[in-house]
Amino acid sequence: MSEPAKPEPLRGASLSGDVILYTGAAGGLGADTTLHFLRAGAAVVALDNNRAKLDALAARAADERLDGLVVCETDLADLAGLKRVLERLSNDVGGFNVVVNNAAIYPSKPFEDYTIEEHQAVQRVNVEAGVVCVQVALPRMREKGWGRIVNIASVTVYGGWANLSPYVQSKGALIGLTRAWAREFGPYGITVNAVAPGAFPTDAEKIHPDPEGYVRFVLDHQAVKRRGEPRDVANALMFFISKDSGFVTGQTLNVDGGWVMR
Ligand SMILES: NC(=O)c1ccc[n+]([C@@H]2O[C@H](COP(=O)([O-])OP(=O)(O)OC[C@H]3O[C@@H](n4cnc5c(N)ncnc54)[C@H](O)[C@@H]3O)[C@@H](O)[C@H]2O)c1
């Protein structure tokens, strides 16, 4: 069997000098994207609450001899603790100039079975932790007159999925914040955009009871008849983070193989 091809850096602008705060960075989409960012020369502060996945990410970066990765095991649900950790990390790295709000939890059951506390727990991790990240990063971005914020939304905001109401609520909130922050931070050279992934084969997909039927459902809905790969999301993120995308803000880009078209 031939040796797998060494991953190439994605085409596009260099991220040299960027310090990226990335939540949920050890996850299915986050880990591969973090490696793409490192290959492009960025420093990445990778937050996640899964020690084993963070270790695996660090090992992959070490295998490729990539510099610039700082992994931090943190529970985003503890907002006060998160703020303290971020303030320390921000001082250590000289401020974040990019924030990617990517971490998410995605419980699945009928709406009437959720307690209000379960609803709130999803908003805390998926939305409010992102608010804290931006609160900590913003002063330095404003000082520098440059920054990039990307919120990870989801194809589910466009309808068609039952049992995910707290999750869909959280993704709708992130799209709203994308527009509100874009308007407010634009005068300081800070752009804010959202990426809405379609259906990617990561842990997020394991909530579906019939995996083969779900793959058929996904491919039937996509115009592009292959499954999405983490690098598809990484490419979109690279564009929004790059120096060249400064005239694009407040937008939501669907990276879903042509599932939703609007
Ligand atoms: N995979 C898909 O098909 C898909 C589709 C649409 C949207 N998305 C979105 O893309 C993003 C990444 O999804 P993914 O597929 O990589 O999922 P994933 O579950 O593999 O990754 C999410 C990461 O967030 C971390 N996390 C969860 N709760 C946390 C907490 N309290 N504190 C710290 N870290 C926490 C997890 O440990 C995990 O590593 C999410 O925002 C998700 O909603 C994914």
The ligand as an SDF file (V2000), in Angstrom:
LIG
                    3D

 44 48  0  0  0  0  0  0  0  0999 V2000
  -20.2810   17.7970   11.7360 N   0  0  0  0  0  0  0  0  0  0  0  0
  -21.3330   18.3130   11.1600 C   0  0  0  0  0  0  0  0  0  0  0  0
  -21.9650   17.6960   10.3210 O   0  0  0  0  0  0  0  0  0  0  0  0
  -21.7820   19.7100   11.4920 C   0  0  0  0  0  0  0  0  0  0  0  0
  -22.8930   20.2130   10.8150 C   0  0  0  0  0  0  0  0  0  0  0  0
  -23.3180   21.5000   11.0850 C   0  0  0  0  0  0  0  0  0  0  0  0
  -22.6450   22.2560   12.0160 C   0  0  0  0  0  0  0  0  0  0  0  0
  -21.5730   21.7410   12.6640 N   0  0  0  0  0  0  0  0  0  0  0  0
  -20.9230   22.5930   13.6410 C   0  0  0  0  0  0  0  0  0  0  0  0
  -19.5300   22.5550   13.4680 O   0  0  0  0  0  0  0  0  0  0  0  0
  -18.8900   22.7330   14.7310 C   0  0  0  0  0  0  0  0  0  0  0  0
  -17.9090   21.6110   14.9660 C   0  0  0  0  0  0  0  0  0  0  0  0
  -18.6300   20.3980   14.9630 O   0  0  0  0  0  0  0  0  0  0  0  0
  -17.9020   18.9740   14.9140 P   0  0  0  0  0  0  0  0  0  0  0  0
  -18.5910   18.1970   13.8870 O   0  0  0  0  0  0  0  0  0  0  0  0
  -16.4240   19.1450   14.8490 O   0  0  0  0  0  0  0  0  0  0  0  0
  -18.3660   18.4020   16.3350 O   0  0  0  0  0  0  0  0  0  0  0  0
  -17.5020   17.7160   17.4680 P   0  0  0  0  0  0  0  0  0  0  0  0
  -18.4540   17.2530   18.5040 O   0  0  0  0  0  0  0  0  0  0  0  0
  -16.5680   16.7220   16.8730 O   0  0  0  0  0  0  0  0  0  0  0  0
  -16.6280   18.9350   18.0250 O   0  0  0  0  0  0  0  0  0  0  0  0
  -17.0940   19.8260   19.0310 C   0  0  0  0  0  0  0  0  0  0  0  0
  -15.9690   20.0080   20.0320 C   0  0  0  0  0  0  0  0  0  0  0  0
  -16.4440   20.8850   21.0580 O   0  0  0  0  0  0  0  0  0  0  0  0
  -15.9720   20.3830   22.2970 C   0  0  0  0  0  0  0  0  0  0  0  0
  -16.8430   20.7950   23.3900 N   0  0  0  0  0  0  0  0  0  0  0  0
  -18.1430   20.4530   23.5970 C   0  0  0  0  0  0  0  0  0  0  0  0
  -18.5750   20.9610   24.7630 N   0  0  0  0  0  0  0  0  0  0  0  0
  -17.5350   21.6460   25.3000 C   0  0  0  0  0  0  0  0  0  0  0  0
  -17.3540   22.3570   26.5160 C   0  0  0  0  0  0  0  0  0  0  0  0
  -18.3360   22.4660   27.4310 N   0  0  0  0  0  0  0  0  0  0  0  0
  -16.1560   22.9030   26.7610 N   0  0  0  0  0  0  0  0  0  0  0  0
  -15.1400   22.7870   25.8680 C   0  0  0  0  0  0  0  0  0  0  0  0
  -15.2470   22.1180   24.7130 N   0  0  0  0  0  0  0  0  0  0  0  0
  -16.4290   21.5460   24.4420 C   0  0  0  0  0  0  0  0  0  0  0  0
  -16.0120   18.8600   22.1380 C   0  0  0  0  0  0  0  0  0  0  0  0
  -15.1540   18.2010   23.0600 O   0  0  0  0  0  0  0  0  0  0  0  0
  -15.5710   18.6780   20.6960 C   0  0  0  0  0  0  0  0  0  0  0  0
  -14.1740   18.4570   20.5880 O   0  0  0  0  0  0  0  0  0  0  0  0
  -20.0090   22.8030   15.7690 C   0  0  0  0  0  0  0  0  0  0  0  0
  -20.3280   24.1440   16.0240 O   0  0  0  0  0  0  0  0  0  0  0  0
  -21.1650   22.1340   15.0700 C   0  0  0  0  0  0  0  0  0  0  0  0
  -22.4080   22.5940   15.5620 O   0  0  0  0  0  0  0  0  0  0  0  0
  -21.1250   20.4720   12.4400 C   0  0  0  0  0  0  0  0  0  0  0  0
  1  2  1  0
  2  3  2  0
  2  4  1  0
  4  5  1  0
  4 44  2  0
  5  6  2  0
  6  7  1  0
  7  8  2  0
  8  9  1  0
  8 44  1  0
  9 10  1  0
  9 42  1  0
 10 11  1  0
 11 12  1  0
 11 40  1  0
 12 13  1  0
 13 14  1  0
 14 15  2  0
 14 16  1  0
 14 17  1  0
 17 18  1  0
 18 19  2  0
 18 20  1  0
 18 21  1  0
 21 22  1  0
 22 23  1  0
 23 24  1  0
 23 38  1  0
 24 25  1  0
 25 26  1  0
 25 36  1  0
 26 27  1  0
 26 35  1  0
 27 28  2  0
 28 29  1  0
 29 30  1  0
 29 35  2  0
 30 31  1  0
 30 32  2  0
 32 33  1  0
 33 34  2  0
 34 35  1  0
 36 37  1  0
 36 38  1  0
 38 39  1  0
 40 41  1  0
 40 42  1  0
 42 43  1  0
M  CHG  2   8   1  16  -1
M  END
$$$$
